[in-house]
Amino acid sequence: MTATRNSANSGEATPVLSEEELKAVAAQAAQGRSATEAADSQVAKTDDADRKPTVVVAEDESVNRMDLVAMLEDNGYEVVGQAANGEEAVELTRKHRPNVVCMDVKMPRMDGITAAGTICDENIAPVVMLTAYSQTDLVKQATGAGAMAYVTKPYEESKLLPALQVAMGRFAEINDLLDSVERSETKLKETRGELKELEDKLKKAEDTLEERKFVDRAKGLLMDKADFSEQGAFRWIQKTSMDQRIPKKRLAMAIIAKYGDQKPEETDER
């Protein structure tokens, strides 16, 4: 509807904006909204790109922990939690859900391998083990607990930073795979449900076809032996089935047994 105003001289309604002018304003508004939405989307993408990876550091020796935190922060990581034992490490990881956890092997109250096992079992974050020992058995224990990588002391950027990247990459790959498996299982479940539904429909169609064959044969016998018309025979079967609550197939078999030259082949009633 065109916006109007009253003319001071004539009292007649005259358009404030013509139809063409209104359309032009509406088009400009739509373009403005599109530009705003595009800008907001770009800002969101930029924010995601600029977001620092988060990390929980678990190290019982305070000096080593401070050095590790400083190294991580200098290399673009945000340390969201610092733990002095395994129990604190698990609690902080559950609370902050960081991108990665740096976990010392030897810690009081709960050792790092046990804590890493808990974090990995709950699939919260990837764990990089930190140890002063390079024994094969400790590496195997850490791997068995679910650790994605390990670094031996003293901590060096050239060893630690690649290990963190590897751990986060493996964690993402594993979770993508788990998501894919879950989607596949859901799809398989849906397909099985659809197949079951089709099987049920096929079974019902087969039962209907078999019933129709018996009814047609019984109808023919009623027409031949009891002087029914085709329509009358069908109506008698239908009405008797409803009134007596007898399945049409069973009723037709009884008619065939009585009037037919041979008894129908017995089949299990579906």
Number of C-alpha atoms within 10 A of each C-alpha: 7 12 12 13 12 12 11 8 6 8 9 11 12 14 14 13 14 14 13 10 12 15 12 12 13 12 12 12 12 12 12 12 12 12 12 12 12 12 12 12 12 12 12 12 12 11 11 10 9 10 12 15 15 19 27 26 25 32 27 19 14 13 10 14 18 14 11 21 23 13 17 20 14 10 12 13 18 18 20 17 20 21 24 19 23 27 20 17 27 23 15 20 25 14 12 14 18 20 22 25 30 27 30 31 28 19 20 13 11 17 16 29 26 17 25 32 20 17 24 18 12 10 13 20 25 27 33 29 26 23 21 13 14 12 9 9 10 16 20 12 14 24 19 13 20 20 25 24 23 24 24 15 14 12 17 12 13 8 14 23 16 13 19 24 14 16 23 22 13 15 22 15 12 12 12 12 12 12 12 12 12 12 12 12 12 12 12 12 12 12 12 12 12 12 12 12 12 12 12 12 12 12 13 13 12 13 15 13 12 14 20 15 14 21 24 15 18 26 26 20 21 23 17 13 11 12 12 16 14 15 10 14 21 19 13 15 22 16 13 15 17 12 9 9 10 14 16 19 22 15 20 25 23 16 21 22 15 13 16 17 9 9 13 15 8 7 8 5 9 11
